[in-house]
């Protein structure tokens, strides 16, 4: 009888269903977690880029977080980057690099990055980037007289680079320098005819004096002694003629373990005396800037390095679109006088300028 009474009382107890935990609020593009992920992504992109210049973050366009388990998330980032004045080989930390101004004919990079966050530690799984120079029309609106980027295989550009290297090597008492790649160039026609070039160089195993006897024997220093640098040259062609060259060598640097030496800019290029256009990456011939054409899967990432991991970024509904829909819904709710709605979580703030 006691057992029966206990069973009846148990049945009469209210039944409470477990309420699922509310999903976490979506990250905003300017949230500290988003900023931290973007910093890791930009460092990864610069560390795996082999040509041109370092890029700095301009704006976080979108972020999406997909939980994978306890303390394990996949993060998708869409980033806007801007080219800096620091060559990719420069040891200067990114935070000390100056973003190239709009009037200098800025170059923008667009990147999709996939990261994994495990116990608060971020690692990049894959990245996909491309870059492009701002349109000539936009530059002309702001600065009608500013010179525009010239094609890197323009005859005047190649002549200026060759003349600058010959001038430097004829005066230096140090190692003979070889051209690695042309970074960018501009040609001005008014009020004077001026060609401005920037290019990466590498020290060889010859002194400048030894190179005069047999320049063909001069090879880039081996990996454990490598010494890369960067030069700027200004050639005035009219109304007078003048050539100014400034080169800076960075000293020996040890590449990151996952970046092979032979993938550094220009290591396999021919001597410019044999082929002046050899200092151009194949993708740069006939264009005005090195494309940040980075498509990289991290081979040591814990997730599959298949290209499928980037395709999953495309069909997802963006946080920004959800924010717009939610904002529109909130607008229908009566608000007190003076109420200022919060900004949408994405896209984030512009750090430099919009192009």
Order of alpha helices (4+ residues) and beta strands (2+ residues): alpha-alpha-beta-beta-beta-beta-alpha-alpha-beta-beta-alpha-beta-beta-beta-alpha-alpha
